[in-house]
Amino acid sequence: VQLVESGGGLVQSGGSLSLSCVASGFPFTSYAMSWIRQTPGKQRELVAKITPTVGDVEYGNSAKGRFTISRDNAKNTVTLQMNGLKPDDPAVYYCFAAEVKYYSGSYHYTGLEYWGQGTQVTVSP
C-alpha cells in the first residue's frame, strides 16, 4: 500500500498550491479520501474529505471557500486545490485513506486506513 503526496512547497500569502496523492495497493474506489494537516503542538485537523464514488465532500472550517478536494478514480488520485493561502495554513498535509461500506443510506467506516508520508506547505508573509 502506498499513498504518495506531492505538490507541497513555499508560497506567498494569498497564493495557491495544488496537492496530489497517488494511491496504490488497495481498491481506491472502496476508500474515502481525506487531506489532514498537522502543525507542531496542535492536533491533526481535517482539511477536506471526499467519498468514494458519490463524490460527496466535507471541508474543515479552515478550508471552506478556499480549498477544493477532488478525486480521479481512473487514476487513483486525490487532489487538494488550495487558493488564498494564509499564514495559518502552514502544516504538514497528509493524504489519508479510510475504507468505507455503503449501506442504510450512508457510508460506514470499517477501520481499515492508510496514511501518506506527508508534504510540507509553507506560507510566507
C-alpha positions as CSV (number, residue, x, y, z in Angstrom):
1,V,0.0,0.0,0.0
2,Q,1.3,3.4,-0.9
3,L,-0.1,7.0,-0.7
4,V,2.4,9.3,-2.3
5,E,1.8,13.0,-1.9
6,S,3.3,15.8,-3.9
7,G,2.8,19.5,-4.6
8,G,3.8,21.0,-1.2
9,G,6.2,23.8,-1.0
10,L,6.6,27.5,-0.3
11,V,4.1,30.0,-1.4
12,Q,3.4,33.6,-0.7
13,S,0.4,34.6,1.4
14,G,-2.7,34.7,-0.9
15,G,-1.1,32.3,-3.3
16,S,-2.2,28.8,-4.4
17,L,-0.9,25.3,-4.3
18,S,-2.2,22.0,-5.6
19,L,-1.5,18.9,-3.6
20,S,-1.8,15.5,-5.2
21,C,-1.9,12.0,-3.7
22,V,-1.5,8.9,-5.8
23,A,-2.7,5.7,-4.2
24,S,-1.7,2.1,-5.0
25,G,-2.0,-1.3,-3.4
26,F,-5.7,-1.1,-2.4
27,P,-9.1,-0.8,-4.1
28,F,-9.2,3.0,-4.4
29,T,-13.0,3.2,-5.0
30,S,-13.7,1.5,-1.7
31,Y,-12.0,4.3,0.2
32,A,-13.0,7.7,1.3
33,M,-10.0,10.0,0.8
34,S,-9.1,12.9,3.0
35,W,-6.4,15.6,3.5
36,I,-5.5,16.1,7.1
37,R,-2.9,18.6,8.3
38,Q,-0.8,18.9,11.4
39,T,1.4,21.6,12.9
40,P,3.8,21.0,15.8
41,G,1.9,21.2,19.1
42,K,-1.5,21.1,17.5
43,Q,-3.9,18.3,16.9
44,R,-4.5,16.9,13.5
45,E,-7.1,18.8,11.6
46,L,-9.4,17.6,8.8
47,V,-8.9,19.8,5.8
48,A,-11.2,18.0,3.3
49,K,-12.8,14.6,2.7
50,I,-14.4,13.0,-0.3
51,T,-16.4,9.8,-0.5
52,P,-15.5,7.0,-2.9
53,T,-18.0,7.2,-5.8
54,V,-20.8,9.6,-5.0
55,G,-18.2,12.3,-4.5
56,D,-19.7,13.9,-1.5
57,V,-17.3,16.3,0.1
58,E,-16.7,17.7,3.5
59,Y,-14.5,20.6,4.5
60,G,-12.9,21.7,7.7
61,N,-13.8,25.2,8.8
62,S,-10.4,26.5,7.8
63,A,-10.8,25.2,4.2
64,K,-14.3,26.2,3.4
65,G,-14.5,28.6,0.5
66,R,-10.8,28.4,-0.3
67,F,-9.8,24.8,-0.9
68,T,-11.3,22.2,-3.2
69,I,-10.9,18.4,-3.0
70,S,-11.5,16.2,-6.0
71,R,-10.7,12.6,-7.0
72,D,-10.0,10.8,-10.2
73,N,-10.9,7.1,-9.7
74,A,-9.4,6.1,-13.0
75,K,-6.0,7.5,-11.9
76,N,-6.3,6.6,-8.2
77,T,-5.6,10.2,-7.4
78,V,-7.0,12.7,-5.0
79,T,-6.2,16.4,-5.3
80,L,-6.5,19.4,-3.0
81,Q,-6.5,22.7,-4.7
82,M,-5.6,25.4,-2.2
83,N,-6.3,29.0,-3.0
84,G,-5.9,32.1,-0.9
85,L,-3.3,30.6,1.4
86,K,-3.0,32.3,4.7
87,P,-0.3,32.4,7.4
88,D,-2.5,29.9,9.4
89,D,-2.2,27.3,6.7
90,P,1.4,26.1,7.0
91,A,1.5,22.5,8.1
92,V,2.4,19.0,7.0
93,Y,-0.5,17.9,4.9
94,Y,-1.3,14.2,4.9
95,C,-3.2,12.1,2.5
96,F,-5.5,9.7,4.4
97,A,-7.5,6.7,3.0
98,A,-10.3,5.0,5.0
99,E,-12.2,2.0,3.8
100,V,-16.0,2.5,3.8
101,K,-19.0,0.4,3.2
102,Y,-22.2,2.0,1.9
103,Y,-25.4,0.7,3.4
104,S,-28.6,2.0,5.0
105,G,-28.2,5.2,3.0
106,S,-24.8,6.3,4.2
107,Y,-21.1,5.4,4.4
108,H,-19.7,3.4,7.4
109,Y,-16.0,3.1,8.2
110,T,-14.6,-0.3,8.6
111,G,-11.5,0.8,10.5
112,L,-9.0,-0.1,7.7
113,E,-7.0,3.0,6.9
114,Y,-3.7,4.3,5.5
115,W,-1.6,7.4,5.7
116,G,0.8,9.0,3.3
117,Q,4.1,10.4,4.4
118,G,3.0,14.0,4.3
119,T,4.0,17.0,2.3
120,Q,5.1,20.3,3.8
121,V,3.2,23.5,3.0
122,T,4.8,26.8,4.0
123,V,3.3,30.2,3.5
124,S,5.5,33.4,3.6
125,P,4.0,36.7,4.6
